[in-house]
C-alpha cells in the first residue's frame, strides 16, 4: 500500500530516509525544509541538503519560516496526507499541523528516548560518555520528543566515534528503520510504547562558551568533549594566540600542568591524565592529522596550550 506523505527535514541526516521512502514507492506529496540561508564567503543563499535533493527530483518544496499561521496550516491540510514524516526539520509543529494527516506525524530521533530529548542528542550522548545510543521512530505530539516509541535500533558508541561518525551511522540505520516501520504500520503490526517517566535528559543546543577546552578537566571528559563536538562547532584551544580546533583525540598516559605538552607529538596534560590530539584544525585552514600539523608548527614538550 502506498502512503501519501509529507517529508519534513533540513540537514543531510534526513536524506537517507527521504531516499528510502521514495524507493519504497510512497507518494511524497511535498517536502518541507528550512528556508535558504546565506552561507560561505560570498553569503550566497544556500538550500538545505533536503531541499536541494527534493528539488532535483521534481518534488515540491515549501520553506515557511513558521507553521503557526492559518494560511500555512490550511495549505498543509490541503495536501490530504496519510502521514507526515519528520527528520531534523528544525521548526516546531503546532497542533493543527500534527493533526492534519489522517494518521498523524512520525519523527526519527537520534537517541534512546527519554534520554536526550531535544536539539543535539548525538553530541550530548558522546559528550556525556554514553556507551550506547540509537535511533527511534516516535509518534509526534506537542511536547518536546515526548511521544510514544514505535521502533528502536541501538548501536554502540566506540572510543573512536565522533558526532560525525555516529550521525552518519544513525542516518543510514534510521532510514531502514523508518522504511520498515511504515511497512509494519500499514499492516497494523506496530506497537506504540509510551516513554518511561524516569531517565529523562535534555540535549540542549551547544553554546559557544561550551566549545573552549578547559584543560583542568579530567582527560576522559576532554576526550568525550572533543569527539562530541567534532566536526562542528569543534572543541578549541589557543596556541600562540591562534585558535585551533581539536577534532579527534585519544586518552593518553602522562601527567603535568593542565595544557602542558608532554611530548613533541601533541600529548597534552589535563587536570587528571592526558589526551593525545590526533586531528586538529587551525583557524581559517582545513583539518590536518596531528603529525602533518606539527611539521608546519611544532609544539615541543613544555609548550602550553591555553
Secondary structure by P-SEA (a helix, b strand, c coil): cccbbbbbbccccaaaaaaaaaaacccccbbbbccbbbbcccccccccaaaaaaaaaccccccccccccaaaaaaaaaccccbbbbccccccccccccccccbbbbbbbcccccccccccaaaaaaaacccccbbbbbbbccccccccccbbbbbbbcccccaaaaaaaaaaaaaaaaaaaaaaaaaccbbbbcccccbbbbbcccccccccccccccaaaaaaaaaaacccccbbbbcccbbbbbccccccccccccccccccccccccccbbbbbcbbbccccccccaaaaaaacccccccccc
